[in-house]
Amino acid sequence: MISNNKKFDAVFEGGGVKGVAFVGAIRKLEEEGYELQRCAGTSAGSIISALLAVGYTGEEVKEIMLNTDYNNFLDKNISILSSGNIFEKASHAYNLFMDKGLYSGDYFEEWIYNLLKTKGKIKFKDVCVDGQSRLKIVCADVSKSTMLILPDDLEKYGIDPMEFEISKAVRMSMSIPFFFEPVKLNHNQGTSFIVDGGIISNYPIWIFDTEGRPQYPTFGFNLDENELNYTAQGKTNFLYYAADVVSTCVFSSKNEDSYIRDKDLARTIDIPTLGVGTTDFDLSKQRSLDLYRSGYESTEKFLKEWDFDKYVQEYRSEIEVTAE
C-alpha cells in the first residue's frame, strides 16, 4: 500500500503547447514512487489531467505528446499570424466574426475523445470514486461571467455531471478566446458560451483544498514564463497584437503568481518554459523534448527539498481552518 506521504493530488496550470513540460514532472514523480489520486487543470493542464485520470501513465502521455502534430489542432488550415493573401485574410475575418474563433476545435475534441476511449473511459462517471470525480476541469462561462468547474457545476445548468463527456469538457477548457471557437452549452436557462478557464483562474491550486490537516499534499505545476511577447519583439501588426492580448488575458501567470500564498508556493513546482510560446503549434519534437526535460529536472530539484511533515508543521496546523 502506498503511504500517504507518497500520494498526491495534482493541479496543472494552463499554457498551450507548453503543457508538454508537465509530462516530465509526472514521470519524475512516478519514478520516485508517488501515486496520483486526483488531478485538475486549466487549458493545457486539463488535457494532461484528463489523460492521467483515465489511466495513462506518464510514459504513455510522453509518447502521445511527443508524437502529436499540434498543427492539426488548427483545423481550418489558417495560421493566426499568416500574412496570407486577400482570400486568407477574408477567411480570418469570417471565422472570427461569424464563428467567434479562428479555429473550430473539432479536430482536437475528436483527438482527445479517441485517446480517452482507448482506456474505456469517456464520461465523468468513469473517473469517479465513491461518487466523486477524480478529475476537475476549469472553464469560463462568458455568458454568465463566471468560473465553471466541471463536472461539479453542471448541476446548476440542469445537466447530469456524470453523463457529461470528458472530451467536451477539455475542449471547453482549451478554447482560447478568439483563437478557438467557444463551446455552446445548451441548458435549462438557455445557452452559454464556454471558453478557456484561464481568463478567470489559470492556476487553480486551491481546487482540492478542504478544512483540517491534509492527508497528503497537493502539488501545483506552474509554468515559469520567460518568452518575449510578439510586440516586445517589434512585431506590432494587428494579428500579433491580438495574439499578445489573448496570451496576456489567458495564459500570463505573472500577475497571478504575485498573489500566490506562501503555503501554495511551498507546494508549487515551477517549470521554465525555455522561451516556447503558448500558441507555438509548430513546436518541433526536439523542443517538446526540451520542455519535457525541463519539467523532469524541475521536479527532481523540488523533491530534494520537499518535506511533507515540515510543510504541514509550518503551514497547516491542526487548528488552521484554511486547508488543502
Number of C-alpha atoms within 10 A of each C-alpha: 4 9 11 14 14 17 17 18 18 23 28 30 26 34 30 23 21 28 28 28 28 30 26 28 23 27 22 20 20 16 10 12 13 18 18 18 15 21 28 29 34 35 32 25 31 32 26 26 26 29 23 22 25 23 15 19 15 22 13 14 21 21 11 15 20 18 12 14 14 17 15 15 19 20 16 16 12 17 17 19 12 12 10 13 8 9 9 15 15 12 14 21 15 14 21 17 12 11 15 17 21 26 26 21 25 16 15 20 19 14 15 19 20 14 18 23 13 11 12 12 20 23 22 27 20 17 20 15 9 6 9 13 20 22 24 26 29 31 31 26 22 17 11 12 12 13 20 24 21 23 25 16 14 16 13 13 16 12 16 15 19 20 13 17 18 31 25 19 25 30 28 33 31 30 25 28 21 20 23 26 25 28 21 13 15 13 14 9 9 9 14 19 17 29 28 32 33 31 22 19 21 27 28 20 25 13 18 17 13 12 13 15 18 17 14 18 21 25 19 25 28 28 26 17 21 13 14 12 18 17 16 11 8 9 12 13 11 11 15 17 16 18 19 21 15 17 22 15 15 23 27 22 22 13 9 11 14 8 10 14 9 10 15 17 16 19 19 21 23 18 25 20 24 16 15 21 20 23 18 13 17 12 18 15 14 10 17 21 17 18 26 26 20 23 29 22 17 19 24 17 11 16 14 8 9 13 13 18 13 10 15 17 11 11 17 20 15 13 10 11 12 13 18 21
